[in-house]
Amino acid sequence: MELYLDTADVNAVKRLARILPLHGVTTNPSIVARAGKPLWDVLPALRDALGGTGKLFAQVLAEDADHMVAEAQMLTQRVPGLVVKVPVNGEGLAALKTLKSLGIPTLGTAVYAAGQGLLGALAGAEYVAPYVNRLDAQGSDGIAMVRQLQSLLDQHAPHASVLAASFRTPRQAVDCLLAGCRSITLPVDVAEQLFTAPAVDAAIQAFGNDWQGAFGTRVLS
Ligand code: E4P
């Protein structure tokens, strides 16, 4: 599977790249805006934070296909290897087709329905990103949608991968993986919650306390 962080927080990427098997970092315009730094500063800094390896994702802002393609070309010229995120609407689908013919790797984003995601993949996207928590928040079932989308891609567009996005809880992320999706991108807090819990800290403290009580030290020797 592939694990990504969904953030433009360079320090957080540096911190988590040390301990997690990260495949890269995804961003979107809102995430970069929150970071308050120009994209051209953020993307190289994220790459450095990953240790110079891994995939980076950044999104076009244009709303018509021609300008989406032009932005995608500019992005990939300035940041080699970048995967360009394109919203899967009518103009985005046209842009995805052109970008496929130009050999520019893409991710179809803003996916709220399985059929929509399939169209993004058929248009040439390498990844499609269903928005799990946003679906849950509007009363739909994000995990059920991911399951359907994964099944559609397996049957009809096996070149493409579901890269599930928009998570608020570790449970959503695990359920997504159980539903068959093989790539996820997590906000920093959700990634950290996957391996931290008061019960874990308490268990580790108790081991140390027991050892110290018996041998007067907390060090193996
Ligand atoms: C991914 O493509 C999206 O940009 C992102 O994961 C959306 O997450 P949010 O719902 O937390 O904003």
Residues whose N, C-alpha, C, O or C-beta is under 5 A from the ligand:
A	BS01	E4P	D6 T27 N28 T109 A129 R134 A165 S166 F167
